[in-house]
């Protein structure tokens, strides 16, 4: 991945305002189908201790709590306390340990877990091989790492349309958060290389999953992306005081593409499994 596509430090900052919008709008729009798929895949394995990194507001955590046996303990971590606070307030169907932690420096002993899972968080890690090495370190000898990443932005229609709309508004300095970070780590060869650099010797299994993202109006996905992600900060920096206006202009671009009623767009991601 080129230097231009590396996450910026601001890409990992999820404020309280962003976390509220993230959970309310983005989670049902794009994350829930993949949380179910990840939980189903992990449930097919015998697990007793599960670690989730970059848990966000807990969409995967909730799916794991509902799908895994009661005997399996779940520890859910995130770098951002605001995201964990929101996850804890939403709650889970059974007790989960919430803990703030950096995926590049996990506060756990070697071999503590038989599974490490991560839904759409790997793209944000500034040093992916180091994060993979940490996941491998805390895994038991027969453990598994299971994570998801978004495919290229062109395969994710709402994100692509919104990014192009904002580019037309700010052509000299376009907001590139969505292209750079959430959709910047899709190449399977790069993922396999970084896993090897992180110490995994077995070849990963990568399954590409296409889903549909649906909303009653174009306003919902526009708010989700423009106000429920760090794209918000990029918009506010380029257009101070114009967040609502520019969110609506992105919504108009979605209406032009998908119509003025309910909207339905493609989303696509890779689900990666690798054994220690």
N, C-alpha and C positions, 0 to 999 in steps of 0.2 A: 504494500500500500504506500503510495507516495506521501511525502511530507504534507502536501496540500490536503490530503484526506485524513490526516491524523486528527483525533478529537482535540478540541481546545479545552483549556481548564474550565472555561465557563460552561461547556457542554454538560458537565457533571453536576451543575448547581440546580437543584430543584427546590425552590423556595416554598413556603407554605401556600402562597397563592397558586403557584404552579401545581403543587401536589393536589390541591382541592379540585382544580380543573381536570387534571390528569385522571383522577379516580372517577369523577363524574362523567366525563365525556370520552376520554381516550380508551379507558379500560373496556367498556362494552363495544366500542367501535372496532378495535383491532386486536386486543389482547386475549379476550376470553376464549375464542376457539383454539388458540395455540396452548393456553394453559390446560385445557381439557386434554389435548393430544399428548402433552408432556406428562401429565399425571397418569394417563392411561398407560403410557409406555413404561413409566417407572413402576407402576403397580404390578406389572408382569414379572418383576424381579422380587426376590426375597430381601427386603430391606428392614433394618431395625433402627438405624440412625441416619437421618437425612439432613444435609446442610443446604440451604438455599442462599445464594449470594445475589446481590443486586435485586432484592425482593420487591423494591418499589412500594406500591400501596397494597401489595399482597394478593394480586389476582391469582398467581400460581400457588401461593401459600394456601389460599382457600380451597383450590382444586385438590392440592395434595392432602389437606386435612380431611376432605370429604371422601377421597378415593383410597388412600392408604389405610392399612389396618391400624386399629387403635394401638397396637403394640409398637408401631413405628413412631419414634420421636422426631419432631421437626424443629430445627433451629433456623430461623429466617433472619438474614442480615441485610443491611444496606449501608452505604456510605452516608446517606442523607437522613438525619434524624426526623426531618419534617415528613419524609415519605413513610418512615416507620411509624410515626405518631398517627398518621392517617390510616395506615394498615391496621394498627392496633384498635383504633376507634371503630373501624368497620367490623373487625372481629372475624373469628373463624369458628367452625362447628365444634372444635375441640381445642384444648390448650396447645399453644405454640410458644416457643421461646423467641422473643424479638430481641435483637442485639445489634447495635451499631458496630460495623466492622468494615475495614478496607479489604477488598478482594485481593490486593497485592501484598497484604500482610495480615493474614488471618490469625485471630487470637485463639487458636486451637492447637492441641497436641497432634503429633504425627499419628496417622491411622485411626482417628476418632470416628470417621464416618464411612458407611458403605455406599453412599451416594452423595454426589454434589450436583446440584441442579441450578440452572440460571436461565431465566426467560428474558431475552432481549436486553441483556446487560453487558455482554462481552464487548460489544461495539464501543462502549464508553471507556473501557479500560485503557489507560495510556500505555501500558506495557503488557500486552496480551500474553506473551510467553511466560512472563513472571506470574501473572494471574493463573495461568494453566499449571505452572509449577507448584503454586500454593495449593490449588485444588488437588493435585496429585499427592502432595505431601500429606494432606489430612485424610486421604482415602486409605482404606484398608487394602490389603494385598489383592483382593478380588473385587475392588470397588469399581464404580462406574461414574463417569462425568457425562452429564446430559444437559445440553444447552441449545438455545435457538437464536438465530440471527436473521434479520430481514434480508431478503433478496434485493437486487439492484432497484433503484427508485423507479425505473421505468416499468417494473412489474407491480408497482404499488400505486394505484392510479390517483387516489386522493392526494397523497404526499407529493406526487409528481406535478399535478395540476397546481397545487398551492405554491410549490417552489417556483414553477415557471411564472405564475402570476406575480409573485413578489419580485422576481428577477426583472420583469417588465416595468415595475414601479421604481426599482432601484438598480438600473442597469450598470452603473459604475461601481457599485459595491453591493451585490445581491446577497441577501441572507441565505447562507448555504448549510445551515445546521442539519436539515433533514437529509440532504445529499451527502454531507461530510461524515456524519456520525451514525444515526440509525441505519442508513442505507449505504454506508461506506465500507462495510466488512462482509461482503457477500461471496468473494472468490474462494471456491472450495480448496484450491491448491494453496492459497495463502493460509487458510485455516489449518490445513493438514501440516503445513510447514511450522506454524506457530505452536501447534500441539507437540510436534517433535522437539522443538526448541525448549518446550516446557517439560520434557522428559517422558512423554508418552511414546512408547515404542510400537504399540498396536495401531493399525490403520483405523481411522474413524469411519463410521457409517453416517452418511449424510442423506437425509430424506427431504426432498423439496415438496412443500405442502401449499397448495393454492386454496384460498378461502375467499369469501365475499364480505365486504364491509358495507353495512347498510345503515341508513339513518332516515328519519322522517323528513328532514329538510337538509339543504346544503349548509345551513348555518351551523349545525351540530359538528360536522367534521372540521369546518373552518375554525370554530372555537377550540376544538380538541387540539389541533395542531398549532394554531397561532398563539393560544393562551395556556395550553396544558403541557407545553414542552419548553426547553430552553430557547426555542425559536422566538418566544415572547421577548426575551432580552435583546435579541438581534433586531427585532422590529422596533422596539422602543428606543433603541440606540439610534436607528436611522430615521425614525419618525416620532420624535418626542410628542407625547400627547395625542398620538394618532392610532393607538392600538385598536380601538373599536372600529374606526374608519377602515383601517387596512385589513382587519378581520373580515369586514363586510365585503371589501373588494375581492378578497380571496374567495369568499362565498359566492360572489357573482361569477367568478371564473368556474367554479364547480357547477353552477346553474347552467352556464353556457355549454358545458360538456355533458352533464347528466340530466338536465331538465329542471323545472321549477318545483316539482313535487318531491316525493321520496327519491333518494339517491342510492345507487348500488355500484360499488367499485371493486375491482380486483385487489386483493392483497396476497403476497407470497413470501414465504420464509423457508429457511433450512433448519431442520431439526438434526442436531449432531450428537452422536453417541460414541464414546470412546472408553475402552476398558483400561484400567491401570496395568 
